[in-house]
């Protein structure tokens, strides 16, 4: 790794039982079935802060996985992201128990109007003192739209048009409505805020018409740290314009490098620096004090994993009902780009359900690194260098054990190599990640939107 | 008071600086300007639990008070519910610091689709272990609708049509989608949930079309405790059908009795018992160790209050720009029923701005009780008896002092009289308030909606 470069690390979790590695909720040491209690999350946040994790990235899904077998039988029995509770409500309790840990919350742009969503995220940025990030998602499940409106899902690129305009409205509210210094809190002068430094934003677009003051005073970061995970061409262009952290699900280092270069090229096209985007790969890690201990642990985990539950999840991701196929029947993988990229090896011959179940032995499709500290540190370094990425979203196999093992076994080795921090930096999540202050840099798209809106809005 | 009857008590606050009694943020002991920190709320929750408060009722508003003087000058300078942060995000941090305190959160039915809102409240009910209530509001500010859609506010009764259907969808999701016992958490049998006991709800109405499974497993209360505060005829009919706790803003005991009887009559019409609805009146209290100490405190508070800020708030409530009137100019009070009922005395002659500013001496329009413990307890008892109400929403003048004084000075007197609990009852917020279990009673409208939807939904 290049001198001085530090591995960035998020824990990856979700307000549900089965997240990535399915079936492990049945493991005797797994606590994921306690997802609906505050203690589970508070203890986890404290653990992650002990490990100096940059953040806890909380995934979310609106809708259910009802493709596999044409229903939710496996989904319900193995709790494959169902039930799934709301993610943002976890943050305040964890923030109260920590000082530095960041929080990336996933929220779909179709959930609510930008006017009230802007306030929701500003509130989180206030309560966490600048530790909030937002993972922008546009949704892909038809079942979500049947819940929200009864209609069917808009086409993929339309969802990005909507997301682009949604963000423009948010930038106006977060960056343009209240000046720095508008809030004075001056008791003697009876001046809480200076009305001449607060203005309504004005927006008339295809999807939104807004004439409104932002309801929240400026928070430390104003705009939360922006995360995104879209892998399509349109998704990468969106990331290049908006995202500060991009989460990719690359199967190998070459795929990571291809994605990383494409995303950074899009950032440059959007007038930003290549390093304005931090790129994270999802991995699952099984660390042992020795290689033998790690392999023993993996074997034990395998006994509790559910490849079929992983397949039910993958059916929802691809839209293909794999229950319809016999074990060795060829799956016409031309049906879906998702399968081709996901199973590069299998795609070179006839893909079968047996192949998929083999890949899903641990219940999920992320790369699994098992070994002692040295082996895992070697692997992570190789991913960073060859994959041209910045860090990892560490998924859990058994929780909190997967995180605790990583902290106790792997992190000391990374620290010894000088590639992982030994203390948190000061400041907001953005300041910690980029070392350039609490606010979005001036070359980010938010600033053009803000500047464009303000003079107009002043005369409303 | 009738034997055994206990006064119910909520603290009344809002995620903002100036709530009801405006201008007091300038008082040297007031901490309301810290509303955007977790410590402020956690300390307050612990204080209220020490005082055995039933709940913290958190108000909210979407929109700004821009009627007075045609703008936000006074609103911003005195922080009249602007800035205002999101309320639900306060709850998890306070829940983690307490065991029994309930939380009533105000959320407008226009904020998001019932499908995702149902999950938000279920999540809160899980995280608080059954301590959540929801104050249902339909909104009244045109500025909110300019923020959310650019359109103007729908007519009053239309908003209630929308709210009725919104609740029907919620009841189906909360009460009808997952059976009791659907979730088994059986590791040995690899059965997290039984898919045959989970079903999508089906709803096709005027405003919503929903075909969806509820995303959350059943929480302790399923439906949160339902609060409401509508004062119109339509609002009272809505309360009679849905509300378990109704918050009224009566100026005197006779007005409280009239409202109480009308609401309970609506409950009976809806097939419920009169006592199925608990009625709370908003009051501000200034307790002293002696009458002289209370009067001294009142005088001190008056020096920091802002009657004009109270008037800016009242302008927004009534839609009348009181800034346009001279101090002694008659205000045509026929313009607004709100003024007539609010200022019964003044309405018998020419109402002037001077009258209103006099009523708003402490910055707000709630009844203010100042005195020693005996005097205040006498007053509260008289309100309960003559007003035929169940309890109070205690607003803050100086925070947390107003709550702390009430706990230290008034509550021991109420306990000595046997009209205030000396320990919390066990169980959920609903169980604590009604003593009849965690769930809505079978005579509540939710059950008919649920029963009606389920067989249909099963075949979807």
Interface residues (C-beta under 8 A of the other chain):
Chain A: X15 X17 X18 X23 X25 X26 X28 X33 X36 X37 X38 X42 X62 X63 X64 X71 X72 X73 X75 X76 X77 X78 X79 X82 X83 X84 X85 X86 X88 X89 X90 X91 X92 X93 X95 X96 X97 X111 X112 X113 X115 X116 X119 X120 X122 X123 X124 X126 X127 X129 X143 X146 X147 X148 X149 X150 X151 X183 X185 X187 X188 X190 X191 X192 X193 X194 X195 X198 X204 X208 X209 X210 X211 X212 X213 X215 X216 X217 X219 X306
Chain B: X15 X17 X18 X23 X25 X26 X27 X28 X33 X36 X37 X38 X42 X62 X63 X64 X71 X72 X73 X75 X76 X77 X78 X79 X82 X83 X84 X85 X86 X88 X89 X90 X91 X92 X93 X95 X96 X97 X111 X112 X113 X115 X116 X119 X120 X122 X123 X124 X126 X127 X129 X143 X146 X147 X148 X149 X150 X151 X183 X185 X187 X188 X190 X191 X192 X193 X194 X195 X198 X204 X208 X209 X210 X211 X212 X213 X215 X216 X217 X219 X306
